[in-house]
Amino acid sequence: MLIMWRGWGVLALIVPALFFVAGQALADSVGGSGFWSTHASAQTLTLMVAGAALLWMGRRLNAEYHESQGNAPRRHSLWFVPVEWWGVVLLVAGPMMLLGK
């Protein structure tokens, strides 16, 4: 699979992965070993928090202006989709994950 990004668009992959690693470690340390794998609510909450963080980061990144490009904003995207929209995808996917289980 070809991964294409522009600017800091690769954060749309890295941020959710980091949140999932941290969420699993936190859930298993608080709820006991295996809590993460048996409770979909922990996974859903982590996915939604990662989506909110990505939405915030994407909006901030894509709102910045660079002097070298005049008034044109520098776009940060993954597969031609702006980073903030990946945050929206994660926010929507969270509750859908609960419906599927």
C-alpha positions as CSV (number, residue, x, y, z in Angstrom):
1,M,0.0,0.0,0.0
2,L,1.3,3.4,-0.9
3,I,1.1,6.0,1.9
4,M,0.9,9.5,0.6
5,W,0.9,12.6,2.8
6,R,1.6,16.2,2.5
7,G,3.2,18.4,5.2
8,W,2.4,16.8,8.6
9,G,-0.3,14.5,7.2
10,V,1.5,11.5,8.5
11,L,0.3,12.5,12.0
12,A,-3.1,11.0,10.9
13,L,-1.5,7.6,11.3
14,I,0.9,8.3,14.1
15,V,-1.4,10.0,16.6
16,P,-4.1,7.2,16.7
17,A,-1.4,4.6,17.0
18,L,0.2,6.4,19.9
19,F,-3.2,6.9,21.6
20,F,-4.0,3.2,21.2
21,V,-0.7,2.1,22.7
22,A,-1.2,4.5,25.6
23,G,-4.9,3.6,26.0
24,Q,-4.2,-0.1,26.1
25,A,-1.4,0.3,28.7
26,L,-3.7,2.6,30.8
27,A,-6.7,0.4,30.6
28,D,-4.8,-2.8,31.5
29,S,-3.0,-1.1,34.4
30,V,-6.2,0.4,35.8
31,G,-8.7,-2.4,35.0
32,G,-6.4,-5.4,35.2
33,S,-4.7,-7.6,32.6
34,G,-7.0,-8.2,29.6
35,F,-9.3,-5.3,30.3
36,W,-8.5,-3.7,27.0
37,S,-9.3,-6.7,24.9
38,T,-12.6,-7.6,26.7
39,H,-14.1,-4.1,27.0
40,A,-15.0,-2.4,23.7
41,S,-15.9,0.8,25.6
42,A,-12.2,1.4,26.4
43,Q,-11.3,1.0,22.8
44,T,-14.1,3.3,21.7
45,L,-13.2,6.0,24.2
46,T,-9.6,5.8,23.0
47,L,-10.6,6.1,19.4
48,M,-12.8,9.1,20.1
49,V,-10.1,10.9,22.2
50,A,-7.6,10.3,19.4
51,G,-10.1,11.6,16.9
52,A,-10.7,14.8,18.9
53,A,-6.9,15.3,19.3
54,L,-6.4,14.8,15.5
55,L,-9.3,17.2,14.7
56,W,-7.7,19.8,17.0
57,M,-4.2,19.3,15.6
58,G,-5.4,19.3,12.0
59,R,-7.3,22.5,12.4
60,R,-4.3,24.2,13.9
61,L,-1.9,22.9,11.4
62,N,-4.0,23.8,8.4
63,A,-4.8,27.3,9.7
64,E,-1.1,28.3,9.7
65,Y,0.2,30.5,7.0
66,H,3.7,30.4,5.6
67,E,5.4,33.6,4.4
68,S,7.1,31.7,1.5
69,Q,3.7,30.8,0.0
70,G,2.1,34.2,0.5
71,N,-1.5,34.0,1.8
72,A,-1.9,30.4,0.6
73,P,-2.1,28.0,3.6
74,R,0.1,24.9,3.6
75,R,-2.1,21.9,3.5
76,H,-1.4,18.9,5.7
77,S,-3.1,15.8,4.4
78,L,-3.0,12.0,4.2
79,W,-4.2,10.4,1.0
80,F,-5.4,13.9,-0.1
81,V,-7.7,14.2,2.9
82,P,-6.9,17.0,5.3
83,V,-5.8,15.9,8.8
84,E,-8.8,17.3,10.6
85,W,-11.1,15.2,8.5
86,W,-9.3,12.1,9.7
87,G,-10.2,13.2,13.2
88,V,-13.9,13.4,12.2
89,V,-13.6,9.9,10.7
90,L,-12.3,8.6,14.1
91,L,-15.0,10.4,16.1
92,V,-17.7,8.8,13.9
93,A,-16.0,5.4,13.9
94,G,-15.9,5.2,17.7
95,P,-19.7,4.9,18.4
96,M,-20.0,2.7,15.3
97,M,-17.5,0.3,16.8
98,L,-19.8,-0.2,19.8
99,L,-22.8,-0.9,17.5
100,G,-20.8,-3.6,15.8
101,K,-20.1,-5.5,19.0
